[in-house]
Amino acid sequence: MSEAAVATTALSAVPEGRLVSTTRVRGMGIFLVGLALICFFGLGLGTASGVHATFLLTSPPAINVSPLDMPVRGVCLALSIVCLLLGGWLFARPPRRATYVIFGFGVIVFVWAFLVWAARGSQLDLVQLLAGTLVSATPLVYGALSGVMCERSGVVNIAIEGQFLAGAFLAAMIDSASHHLWLGVLAGAASGALFGALLAFLALRYGADQIIVGVVIVAFCTGLTNFLTAQVLTPDQATLNSPDTFNPITIPLMSKIPIIGPILFDQNIFVYGAAVLLVVVHVALFHTRWGLRVRSVGEHPRAAATVGIHVLSVRYRNVILGGAIAGLGGASFTIGSIGEFSSNMTAGLGYVALAAMIFGRWRPFGALSAALLFGFAVSLQSFLAILNVGIPSPILSMAPYVITIAVVSGLVGRVRPPASDGVPYVAE
């Protein structure tokens, strides 16, 4: 039997996808009904009639668009009815398909009603909110792609958080010292690849528990960067911790498209790089011979080995490459946006990236949708603080992590990882 036939057989032996029971679908329906009641009584009836919300839809360099003015009570009441109907549909007749499309649309309806309520009597810059979502989601995309590269080959990479910190630290320091942004990018990728190689060496060469090794790497990177920040960067802040940052790259004509132009086509190189990597990783994993080998190693390594695929070599390469991608995500924190390194600046987003990967079923574009969801929560909390909606800031800060807990606890459906993910392989 040919290599491709064996690999295809190994992949088809393990079902892949999200499993949704009727009980879970009905639970989603009840959840949407609950959101509808909050929207109706809390947001709609809780707002005086005649109050309007204004959404700004223009940001340079796009063509000017008039602001959108909406009556708060009328819009919230109308959207609550839509949300109620969607929830009732899921509860009464659980569909076999499009379950998540219906549920997602219902959540979007509620979020829009909430934004209208939050902007009551004031203005909300919708373009900047969505642009901030894309920027906040960018490091999560890099982290999720790192996880996809590793786990599709059968290695669990819990160390993404540590690779983020290492990439952010070294990128900031090298950029500050050399005044060359691309050297900072390379340094960030190299540091991530280094810790990826360490993970691969300990997990594959010695068979160490991959979860434990990942946690140890995170602890090591956290302690090391904290120590070096206090001993090296802080005493010489001007020379070693004042990196340049990439300016936004405006794409002619496309950046002038109303609303979406400034969001998609006026971003820095890390945002565009994440978009390119998404396509490259997806095509490489699912439409090339190399990707077939990687996925077969992650599903059934012994079957792959029978046709001459060197399982450990494939896993080594993928884990190191995944580490380099995570290092780029770390560099995006410092030389992509903030412009300096600070202790624990990634704030656990490496674990959020893992949740995005799980939510996306170990697929690049599925992970993108989750990363955008988390990015929106991060961007929204800053805007809500400005609008002074009356919600305590600690609760707003919890939002991205509450979503993460919901994802990894299975509230959005049970998912199947690659069959040999995290399972040590010993060549016979």
C-alpha positions in Angstrom: 0.0 0.0 0.0 1.3 3.5 -0.9 2.3 6.1 1.7 -0.7 8.3 0.8 -3.1 5.4 1.1 -1.8 4.4 4.5 -1.9 8.0 5.8 -5.4 8.5 4.5 -6.6 5.3 6.1 -5.0 6.4 9.4 -6.8 9.7 9.3 -10.1 8.3 8.3 -10.0 5.8 11.2 -10.5 8.6 13.8 -13.6 10.8 13.5 -12.9 14.5 13.7 -15.2 17.4 14.6 -17.4 18.8 17.3 -20.0 16.5 18.8 -23.2 18.2 19.9 -25.9 16.3 21.8 -29.6 17.2 21.7 -29.4 18.1 25.4 -26.5 20.5 24.7 -28.4 22.1 21.8 -31.4 22.6 24.0 -29.1 24.1 26.7 -27.9 26.6 24.1 -31.5 27.5 23.3 -32.2 28.1 27.0 -29.1 30.3 27.2 -30.3 32.4 24.2 -33.7 32.7 25.9 -32.0 34.0 29.0 -30.0 36.5 27.0 -33.3 37.6 25.3 -34.9 38.2 28.7 -31.9 40.2 29.9 -32.1 42.2 26.7 -35.8 42.8 27.0 -36.1 43.7 30.6 -32.6 44.9 31.5 -31.5 46.7 28.3 -34.8 47.6 26.6 -37.3 48.4 29.4 -34.5 49.5 31.6 -33.8 52.4 29.3 -35.9 55.5 29.1 -37.7 56.2 25.8 -36.2 58.8 23.6 -32.5 57.9 24.4 -30.3 57.4 21.4 -27.0 55.8 20.8 -24.5 57.0 18.1 -22.0 54.8 16.3 -19.1 56.4 14.5 -18.4 54.6 11.2 -15.5 56.6 9.8 -11.8 56.5 10.5 -9.0 57.8 8.3 -8.1 57.0 5.6 -11.5 55.6 4.7 -14.2 57.6 2.8 -16.4 59.5 5.2 -19.6 57.8 6.3 -22.3 59.4 8.4 -22.7 58.2 12.0 -25.4 55.7 12.7 -28.0 56.9 15.2 -30.3 54.3 16.9 -33.1 54.5 19.5 -31.9 52.4 22.4 -35.2 51.1 23.7 -36.7 50.2 20.3 -33.6 48.4 19.1 -33.0 46.4 22.3 -36.7 45.3 22.4 -36.6 44.3 18.7 -33.3 42.4 19.1 -34.6 40.6 22.2 -37.4 39.2 20.2 -35.0 38.0 17.5 -32.8 36.4 20.2 -35.9 34.8 21.8 -37.0 33.2 18.5 -33.6 31.8 17.9 -33.4 30.3 21.4 -36.9 28.9 21.0 -36.0 27.3 17.7 -32.9 25.6 19.2 -34.9 24.3 22.2 -38.0 23.1 20.4 -36.4 21.6 17.2 -32.7 20.9 17.7 -31.2 21.1 14.2 -28.6 18.5 13.1 -26.8 21.2 11.2 -26.1 24.9 11.5 -26.5 24.6 15.3 -23.5 26.9 15.9 -24.5 29.2 13.2 -27.8 29.8 14.9 -26.3 30.0 18.3 -23.6 32.4 17.1 -26.1 34.6 15.4 -28.1 34.8 18.6 -25.1 35.8 20.6 -24.2 38.4 18.0 -27.7 39.8 18.2 -27.4 40.1 22.0 -23.9 41.7 21.8 -25.2 44.3 19.3 -28.1 45.1 21.7 -25.6 45.4 24.5 -23.4 47.8 22.5 -26.5 50.0 21.7 -27.3 50.1 25.4 -23.7 50.8 26.4 -23.5 53.7 24.0 -26.8 55.2 25.2 -26.6 59.0 25.3 -23.1 59.0 23.9 -20.9 57.9 20.9 -19.0 54.7 20.3 -16.4 54.4 17.6 -17.3 51.1 16.0 -14.4 51.2 13.6 -11.8 51.6 16.3 -13.5 48.9 18.4 -13.2 46.4 15.6 -9.7 47.5 14.6 -8.7 47.0 18.3 -10.3 43.5 18.1 -8.0 42.6 15.2 -4.9 43.9 17.0 -5.8 42.1 20.3 -6.5 38.8 18.4 -3.2 38.9 16.5 -1.0 37.3 19.1 -3.7 34.8 19.9 -3.7 33.7 16.2 0.1 33.2 16.3 -0.3 31.2 19.5 -3.2 29.1 18.2 -1.2 28.3 15.0 1.7 27.3 17.1 -0.6 24.9 18.9 -2.0 23.6 15.7 1.4 22.9 14.3 2.5 21.0 17.4 -0.6 19.1 18.2 -1.4 18.0 14.7 1.9 16.1 14.8 1.0 14.6 18.3 2.8 16.9 20.7 1.0 19.0 23.3 2.5 22.5 23.5 1.5 24.0 26.9 4.6 26.2 26.7 3.1 28.8 24.4 2.8 31.3 27.2 6.6 30.9 27.9 7.4 31.2 24.2 5.3 34.4 24.1 7.3 35.9 27.0 10.7 34.9 25.6 9.8 36.2 22.1 8.5 39.5 23.5 11.6 40.0 25.8 14.3 39.2 23.2 12.6 41.1 20.4 12.4 44.2 22.6 16.0 44.0 23.7 17.5 43.2 20.3 15.5 45.9 18.6 16.4 48.4 21.2 20.1 47.6 21.0 20.4 47.4 17.2 17.6 49.7 16.1 16.7 47.2 13.4 13.1 46.0 13.6 13.6 42.9 11.6 16.4 41.7 13.8 13.9 42.0 16.6 11.5 39.9 14.7 14.1 37.2 14.0 15.2 37.3 17.6 11.6 36.7 18.8 11.1 33.8 16.4 14.5 32.3 17.4 13.8 32.4 21.1 10.4 30.7 20.5 12.1 28.1 18.3 14.7 27.5 21.0 12.2 26.7 23.7 10.2 24.6 21.1 13.4 22.6 20.6 13.8 22.2 24.3 10.2 20.9 24.6 10.7 18.5 21.7 14.0 17.2 23.1 12.7 16.5 26.6 9.3 15.1 25.4 10.5 13.1 22.4 14.0 12.1 23.3 13.4 11.2 27.0 9.6 10.6 26.9 8.9 13.2 29.6 5.3 14.2 30.2 4.5 16.9 27.7 2.2 18.8 29.9 4.7 18.9 32.8 7.5 19.9 30.5 5.4 22.7 29.0 4.4 24.0 32.5 8.1 24.0 33.5 9.1 25.9 30.4 6.4 28.5 31.2 7.6 28.9 34.8 11.2 29.1 33.6 10.5 31.7 31.0 8.4 33.7 33.5 11.1 33.7 36.1 13.9 34.4 33.7 12.3 37.3 32.0 11.2 38.8 35.3 14.8 38.5 36.6 16.4 40.0 33.4 13.9 42.8 33.3 14.8 43.8 36.8 18.5 43.4 36.5 19.1 44.3 32.8 16.3 46.2 31.2 15.1 48.5 34.0 18.6 49.9 34.8 19.2 50.6 31.2 15.7 51.4 30.0 16.6 53.8 27.3 19.1 51.6 25.6 17.7 48.1 26.0 13.9 48.5 26.5 12.9 51.3 24.1 12.3 49.4 20.9 10.9 50.9 17.7 7.6 49.6 16.6 6.2 48.8 13.2 4.1 51.6 11.7 0.8 50.7 10.1 1.0 49.8 6.4 -1.8 51.4 4.5 -2.9 49.5 1.4 -3.8 51.9 -1.4 -7.5 52.1 -2.4 -8.5 49.2 -0.2 -7.9 51.2 2.9 -10.4 53.8 1.7 -13.3 51.3 1.7 -15.9 52.6 4.2 -15.8 50.9 7.6 -13.7 47.8 6.7 -10.9 49.7 5.1 -9.2 51.0 8.3 -10.0 47.7 10.1 -8.4 45.3 7.6 -6.1 47.4 5.4 -4.4 49.8 7.7 -2.6 47.5 10.1 1.0 46.7 11.0 3.1 43.8 9.6 2.2 41.4 12.4 -1.5 41.5 11.5 -0.8 41.0 7.8 1.7 38.3 8.7 -0.9 36.4 10.8 -3.3 36.5 7.9 -0.6 35.0 5.6 0.4 32.4 8.1 -3.3 31.3 8.5 -3.5 30.6 4.7 -0.1 29.0 4.5 -0.6 26.7 7.5 -4.1 25.7 6.4 -3.0 24.9 2.8 0.1 23.1 4.1 -1.7 20.9 6.6 -4.8 20.0 4.5 -3.7 20.3 0.9 -0.1 19.0 0.6 1.7 15.7 0.9 3.7 17.2 3.9 0.4 18.0 5.7 -0.8 14.5 5.1 2.3 13.1 6.7 2.0 15.4 9.7 -1.7 14.6 10.3 -1.0 10.9 10.0 1.8 11.1 12.5 -0.6 12.9 14.9 -3.4 10.3 14.4 -1.7 7.0 14.0 2.1 7.2 14.2 2.7 3.4 13.9 0.7 3.2 10.6 2.7 6.2 9.3 6.0 4.5 10.3 5.2 1.4 8.3 5.5 3.4 5.1 8.8 5.0 6.0 7.7 8.2 7.6 10.1 9.1 10.4 7.7 10.0 13.2 10.1 11.6 15.6 11.7 13.8 12.8 8.2 15.1 11.8 7.4 15.9 15.4 10.7 17.6 16.0 10.3 19.9 13.0 6.7 20.8 13.8 7.4 21.6 17.5 10.4 23.8 16.6 8.4 25.5 13.8 5.4 25.9 16.2 7.8 27.5 18.8 9.1 30.0 16.2 5.5 31.0 15.4 4.7 31.5 19.1 7.9 33.6 19.3 6.6 35.8 16.6 3.4 36.2 18.5 5.5 37.3 21.5 7.3 39.8 19.4 4.0 41.3 18.3 3.4 42.4 21.9 6.5 44.6 22.1 7.7 45.7 18.7 4.2 45.3 17.2 2.2 47.5 19.5 3.3 48.4 23.1 6.9 49.5 22.4 8.5 48.0 25.6 8.7 44.8 27.6 7.2 44.5 31.1 7.1 41.6 33.5 4.3 39.1 32.8 3.0 41.3 30.0 1.4 38.4 28.1 -1.0 37.9 31.1 -1.8 34.3 30.4 -2.8 34.8 26.7 -0.7 31.8 25.8 -3.3 29.6 27.5 -6.1 31.6 25.8 -4.5 30.8 22.5 -4.7 27.1 23.4 -8.4 27.5 24.1 -8.8 29.2 20.7 -7.1 26.2 19.1 -9.4 23.8 20.9 -12.5 25.9 20.0 -11.3 25.8 16.4 -11.0 22.0 16.4 -7.3 22.2 15.7 -7.9 24.0 12.4 -6.3 27.4 11.6 -9.5 29.2 10.5 -11.5 27.7 13.3 -8.9 29.1 15.7 -9.2 32.5 14.0 -12.9 32.7 14.9 -12.1 32.0 18.5 -9.2 34.5 18.6 -11.4 37.2 17.2 -14.0 36.4 19.9 -11.4 36.8 22.6 -9.9 39.9 20.9 -13.3 41.5 20.8 -13.8 40.9 24.6 -10.4 42.5 25.3 -11.1 45.5 23.0 -14.7 45.9 24.3 -13.6 46.1 28.0 -11.4 49.2 27.2 -14.3 50.9 25.4 -16.8 50.1 28.1 -14.4 51.6 30.7 -14.4 54.9 28.6 -18.2 54.9 28.3 -18.6 54.4 32.0 -21.4 51.9 31.7 -21.4 51.2 35.5 -19.9 47.7 35.3 -16.9 47.3 37.6 -13.6 47.2 35.7 -12.5 43.9 37.4 -15.6 42.2 35.9 -14.8 43.6 32.5 -11.2 42.4 32.8 -12.5 38.9 33.5 -14.5 38.6 30.3 -11.8 37.1 28.0 -10.9 34.5 30.7 -14.5 33.6 31.4 -14.9 32.9 27.7 -11.7 30.7 27.9 -13.1 28.7 30.7 -16.4 28.2 28.8 -14.5 26.9 25.8 -12.2 24.4 27.6 -14.9 23.2 29.9 -16.9 21.9 26.9 -19.8 24.3 27.1 -19.6 24.9 23.3 -19.5 21.2 22.5 -17.2 18.2 22.9 -14.3 18.1 20.5 -11.9 15.3 19.4 -8.2 16.1 19.4 -5.8 14.2 17.1 -5.9 10.6 18.3 -2.2 10.5 19.4 -2.0 14.0 20.7 0.3 13.8 23.8 0.9 10.1 23.5 4.6 9.2 23.5 5.9 7.3 20.5 8.7 4.7 20.9 10.1 3.4 17.6 10.2 -0.4 17.4 
